[in-house]
Amino acid sequence: VILAAAGLVRLGLDEQILDPLDPERYVPAGGQGALAVEVRIDDEDVQQIVSQIEDSDVAAQVRAERAFLFELGAGCHTPVAVHATIHGVRLRVRALVLSIDGEQRIEGSAEGELRAPETLGVALGRELLQRGARRILETQG
């Protein structure tokens, strides 16, 4: 059984957490754990309020992950995983593309400047496409 660790901690069941899933081994789908707030483009008051709770590090991570997914043309039903992490002023993105049966796997990672997350996501997407991800994705239908 897989349960959210945060829920177990809230219930005081920390000791029941036996084997946390390491995102380096179990790479999640892009954007996992991030929350987004959608605001009308002309509503400056609400934009000002929302800007106070934005986490710029999380925003950079999500932008890199989404840029990677967009470069691949991947959606919710595509067997693609991507996870961005911050190390000081550097951003590291790790990703993989799988065939539906799991027999084919293309994976890679890239590291770059935190201030250019989209560039990093796109570059990693292009690299995996060139290394065989395009072929895998085209056979998915």
Backbone bond lengths (Angstrom), bond angles and torsions (degrees), N, CA, C in turn:
res aa  C-N    CA-C-N  psi(-1)  N-CA   C-N-CA  omega(-1)  CA-C   N-CA-C  phi
1 V - - - 1.445 - - 1.522 107.93 -
2 I 1.310 116.10 133.15 1.462 121.45 177.62 1.522 107.97 -110.91
3 L 1.325 116.36 124.25 1.458 122.80 179.64 1.522 109.44 -127.04
4 A 1.317 116.28 156.55 1.460 121.18 177.06 1.525 109.55 -70.59
5 A 1.320 116.55 126.90 1.460 121.38 179.95 1.526 111.06 -61.21
6 A 1.328 117.35 -38.39 1.467 120.65 -179.26 1.524 110.97 -59.00
7 G 1.322 116.95 -39.98 1.463 120.47 178.81 1.516 111.69 -65.85
8 L 1.320 117.15 -40.91 1.464 120.45 178.38 1.525 111.13 -65.52
9 V 1.329 116.82 -39.41 1.464 120.75 178.05 1.524 109.76 -63.21
10 R 1.341 116.93 -44.84 1.463 121.00 178.83 1.526 111.82 -58.38
11 L 1.315 116.49 -35.22 1.465 121.48 -179.82 1.529 112.65 -84.06
12 G 1.330 116.82 -0.11 1.455 120.53 -179.38 1.516 113.02 75.84
13 L 1.322 116.58 23.89 1.463 121.34 -177.51 1.531 111.78 -108.14
14 D 1.318 116.73 34.93 1.466 122.05 -177.69 1.525 112.10 -52.22
15 E 1.323 116.29 -38.86 1.467 120.15 -176.46 1.522 112.49 -66.65
16 Q 1.318 117.38 -13.56 1.465 121.05 179.46 1.533 112.39 -83.14
17 I 1.326 116.78 -9.58 1.466 120.78 179.19 1.525 107.40 -78.25
18 L 1.319 115.90 105.46 1.462 120.93 -173.13 1.520 113.96 -94.73
19 D 1.310 117.32 -40.39 1.462 120.57 -173.16 1.528 109.53 -148.35
20 P 1.337 117.56 83.46 1.474 119.48 -179.23 1.529 111.06 -60.10
21 L 1.310 116.31 142.56 1.466 121.09 179.23 1.525 109.28 -78.63
22 D 1.300 116.62 116.85 1.459 122.83 179.47 1.526 108.94 -80.62
23 P 1.351 118.31 121.09 1.470 119.97 -178.91 1.525 113.94 -62.69
24 E 1.327 117.94 -15.34 1.461 119.92 174.34 1.525 110.63 -73.07
25 R 1.312 116.73 -29.71 1.463 120.82 178.78 1.524 111.38 -95.48
26 Y 1.315 116.25 -40.72 1.460 122.24 -179.73 1.523 107.29 -112.23
27 V 1.310 115.90 81.11 1.463 121.11 -174.95 1.534 108.74 -67.61
28 P 1.336 117.60 125.94 1.466 120.22 -177.45 1.530 112.62 -81.29
29 A 1.305 114.83 170.80 1.463 120.78 172.00 1.525 107.86 -68.03
30 G 1.315 117.21 154.09 1.458 121.76 -178.53 1.518 112.70 -59.24
31 G 1.325 115.83 141.12 1.457 121.38 175.28 1.516 115.19 79.48
32 Q 1.312 118.32 5.40 1.466 120.47 -178.18 1.526 110.60 -63.56
33 G 1.315 115.35 131.74 1.457 121.15 177.52 1.516 114.34 86.05
34 A 1.305 118.21 -6.84 1.462 120.86 179.95 1.525 109.73 -93.99
35 L 1.311 115.84 141.92 1.458 121.53 175.69 1.518 108.75 -109.66
36 A 1.313 115.83 144.43 1.463 120.81 178.54 1.521 108.97 -124.78
37 V 1.303 115.77 146.17 1.455 121.73 175.63 1.518 107.09 -118.30
38 E 1.311 116.14 125.06 1.460 120.92 179.44 1.525 108.56 -97.22
39 V 1.326 115.34 130.55 1.459 121.71 -176.66 1.521 108.88 -128.34
40 R 1.324 115.83 141.28 1.471 119.69 175.88 1.529 109.41 -59.07
41 I 1.306 116.20 139.49 1.465 121.64 -174.38 1.532 112.62 -61.85
42 D 1.321 117.49 -28.52 1.464 120.50 -176.92 1.531 112.86 -99.21
43 D 1.308 119.14 8.58 1.462 122.81 -177.92 1.527 109.93 -99.67
44 E 1.328 115.24 80.42 1.463 120.77 -175.22 1.524 112.99 -65.75
45 D 1.333 117.67 -32.45 1.467 120.11 179.42 1.528 110.97 -62.71
46 V 1.322 116.13 -47.99 1.465 120.01 -179.76 1.530 109.95 -68.80
47 Q 1.319 117.62 -37.41 1.468 120.22 177.08 1.529 110.46 -59.17
48 Q 1.326 116.76 -40.38 1.468 121.21 179.13 1.527 110.89 -63.70
49 I 1.322 117.24 -43.16 1.466 121.33 179.32 1.525 110.31 -63.94
50 V 1.318 116.11 -48.10 1.463 121.09 -177.29 1.529 111.23 -64.87
51 S 1.323 117.73 -35.34 1.469 120.19 -178.51 1.527 111.91 -62.07
52 Q 1.330 117.05 -23.12 1.465 120.75 -179.42 1.526 112.79 -73.46
53 I 1.327 117.02 -20.16 1.464 119.30 -179.33 1.530 112.49 -106.22
54 E 1.328 116.75 1.13 1.463 118.98 179.59 1.526 110.29 -68.63
55 D 1.307 115.77 136.12 1.460 122.68 174.51 1.525 106.41 -102.34
56 S 1.325 116.89 107.87 1.466 120.59 -173.70 1.530 112.15 -64.11
57 D 1.328 117.78 -30.69 1.464 119.89 177.62 1.526 110.81 -67.15
58 V 1.322 116.49 -47.37 1.473 120.32 178.80 1.523 109.83 -63.01
59 A 1.332 116.71 -40.42 1.468 120.01 178.94 1.529 110.53 -59.69
60 A 1.322 117.60 -41.85 1.470 121.02 178.84 1.525 110.76 -65.14
61 Q 1.319 116.66 -41.86 1.466 120.13 178.83 1.530 110.58 -60.91
62 V 1.319 116.30 -47.61 1.465 120.47 -178.43 1.526 110.82 -66.31
63 R 1.324 117.95 -38.56 1.469 119.79 178.72 1.525 110.95 -62.86
64 A 1.320 117.35 -40.03 1.473 120.39 177.65 1.522 110.59 -64.70
65 E 1.328 116.92 -45.35 1.462 120.98 -179.11 1.525 111.17 -63.62
66 R 1.328 116.62 -43.92 1.468 120.17 -179.52 1.526 111.53 -67.44
67 A 1.327 117.66 -36.52 1.468 120.54 177.56 1.523 110.12 -63.76
68 F 1.323 116.85 -39.90 1.463 121.28 176.61 1.528 109.92 -60.84
69 L 1.321 116.94 -50.35 1.469 121.41 -178.83 1.523 111.19 -60.90
70 F 1.328 116.51 -42.12 1.465 120.79 179.84 1.525 110.66 -63.34
71 E 1.317 116.94 -41.46 1.471 121.13 179.84 1.528 110.93 -61.15
72 L 1.323 116.69 -35.55 1.463 121.19 178.86 1.526 112.50 -82.92
73 G 1.324 117.13 -13.96 1.460 120.37 -173.82 1.520 110.89 70.63
74 A 1.318 116.22 27.84 1.465 121.59 -175.33 1.519 111.14 -86.63
75 G 1.318 114.86 144.32 1.453 121.15 177.63 1.514 110.96 -125.12
76 C 1.316 115.26 -162.55 1.470 121.73 -176.31 1.522 113.50 -64.55
77 H 1.313 117.25 -25.88 1.464 120.62 -175.01 1.527 112.88 -103.71
78 T 1.326 116.52 13.59 1.459 121.37 -179.39 1.527 108.91 -97.85
79 P 1.327 118.76 131.70 1.466 120.63 -179.84 1.532 111.87 -75.40
80 V 1.325 114.50 74.35 1.457 122.42 -178.09 1.525 107.72 -130.32
81 A 1.312 116.64 138.87 1.460 121.83 177.02 1.519 108.64 -127.70
82 V 1.322 116.04 145.41 1.460 120.43 178.42 1.526 108.43 -153.71
83 H 1.328 115.55 138.31 1.461 120.21 -177.86 1.523 108.80 -144.26
84 A 1.322 116.12 123.99 1.463 121.73 179.43 1.525 109.59 -106.05
85 T 1.314 115.98 139.23 1.464 121.73 177.40 1.523 109.35 -133.18
86 I 1.313 114.82 152.58 1.462 120.81 -178.70 1.525 109.46 -106.70
87 H 1.327 114.52 134.21 1.462 122.15 178.22 1.523 106.72 -130.01
88 G 1.320 116.49 94.07 1.460 120.70 -176.23 1.517 110.41 68.47
89 V 1.338 116.13 -116.67 1.469 120.70 177.81 1.525 111.07 -104.48
90 R 1.313 116.04 14.52 1.465 121.93 -179.22 1.521 109.72 -111.32
91 L 1.319 114.97 151.20 1.455 122.49 177.72 1.520 108.01 -118.26
92 R 1.314 116.71 131.82 1.464 121.71 177.81 1.517 107.86 -117.17
93 V 1.323 115.89 131.36 1.462 121.45 178.72 1.520 107.97 -120.45
94 R 1.314 116.14 127.80 1.468 122.60 177.40 1.516 106.93 -118.71
95 A 1.336 116.79 136.46 1.460 119.90 -176.46 1.511 111.46 -147.84
96 L 1.321 114.74 159.16 1.454 119.97 172.88 1.514 110.50 -150.47
97 V 1.320 113.55 151.54 1.463 123.16 177.56 1.517 106.25 -123.09
98 L 1.319 116.29 131.14 1.462 121.69 -178.29 1.516 110.63 -121.75
99 S 1.320 115.21 152.24 1.459 119.07 168.78 1.530 106.90 -77.36
100 I 1.323 116.38 161.18 1.463 120.88 -178.62 1.529 111.59 -55.24
101 D 1.319 117.49 -39.55 1.467 120.41 -178.31 1.534 112.91 -84.32
102 G 1.330 117.08 -2.76 1.456 121.14 179.03 1.516 115.12 77.96
103 E 1.325 117.01 1.69 1.465 120.81 -177.79 1.529 112.49 -74.12
104 Q 1.332 116.92 -32.52 1.465 120.84 -179.89 1.522 108.58 -107.93
105 R 1.324 114.66 139.81 1.464 119.67 -175.59 1.524 108.59 -148.95
106 I 1.312 115.50 128.21 1.464 121.84 173.59 1.521 105.48 -123.26
107 E 1.318 116.86 126.26 1.457 118.95 179.46 1.515 110.30 -136.59
108 G 1.298 115.29 159.87 1.449 120.17 179.17 1.507 111.21 -171.09
109 S 1.307 115.19 174.59 1.456 120.44 177.22 1.522 108.49 -148.17
110 A 1.302 114.13 160.29 1.458 120.70 178.45 1.519 107.94 -146.25
111 E 1.302 115.22 151.51 1.455 120.10 177.85 1.512 108.48 -132.66
112 G 1.326 115.71 141.00 1.450 119.81 -179.22 1.513 111.19 -162.35
113 E 1.309 114.42 -166.85 1.454 120.51 -176.81 1.521 111.08 -72.39
114 L 1.311 114.98 138.81 1.456 121.83 179.09 1.525 111.51 -62.31
115 R 1.317 116.45 -27.73 1.469 119.30 -176.99 1.527 113.54 -80.29
116 A 1.334 118.30 -1.03 1.468 121.24 179.57 1.533 110.63 -131.19
117 P 1.342 117.65 59.61 1.468 119.18 -174.49 1.523 114.12 -65.95
118 E 1.327 117.38 -38.69 1.463 119.71 -178.96 1.521 111.12 -64.05
119 T 1.321 116.50 -41.67 1.463 121.36 179.26 1.524 110.52 -58.72
120 L 1.314 116.38 -42.03 1.458 121.19 -179.69 1.527 111.05 -66.91
121 G 1.335 117.15 -44.18 1.463 120.76 179.18 1.516 112.53 -62.68
122 V 1.325 116.31 -43.29 1.469 120.94 179.00 1.529 110.24 -64.46
123 A 1.325 117.12 -44.20 1.472 120.62 -179.04 1.526 111.18 -61.22
124 L 1.321 117.35 -42.29 1.461 120.02 178.99 1.524 110.28 -67.51
125 G 1.321 116.99 -39.15 1.462 119.91 176.91 1.516 111.79 -60.22
126 R 1.315 116.59 -45.80 1.471 120.52 179.38 1.523 111.32 -62.83
127 E 1.326 115.91 -40.69 1.467 119.38 179.72 1.533 110.96 -61.41
128 L 1.330 117.18 -46.83 1.464 119.64 -178.71 1.525 111.45 -67.39
129 L 1.331 117.23 -35.79 1.469 119.73 176.32 1.525 110.27 -60.92
130 Q 1.324 116.89 -44.70 1.464 121.23 -179.80 1.525 111.99 -66.60
131 R 1.324 117.14 -29.25 1.464 121.33 -177.67 1.529 113.29 -86.95
132 G 1.333 117.57 2.83 1.462 118.93 175.50 1.507 116.33 127.18
133 A 1.322 117.82 -7.98 1.462 119.80 -179.83 1.528 111.30 -63.91
134 R 1.329 116.99 -33.75 1.473 119.97 179.45 1.529 110.20 -58.97
135 R 1.311 116.59 -45.31 1.464 121.04 179.82 1.533 110.59 -61.59
136 I 1.316 116.49 -44.02 1.469 120.32 179.29 1.524 110.43 -62.31
137 L 1.322 116.61 -47.28 1.464 120.58 -177.38 1.521 112.12 -65.72
138 E 1.337 117.17 -36.33 1.470 120.40 179.95 1.523 111.82 -66.42
139 T 1.313 118.09 -29.23 1.467 120.48 179.96 1.527 112.05 -81.88
140 Q 1.326 117.41 -7.53 1.468 121.14 -179.55 1.525 111.58 -75.98
141 G 1.328 116.66 -19.01 1.460 119.94 178.98 1.447 109.74 94.19
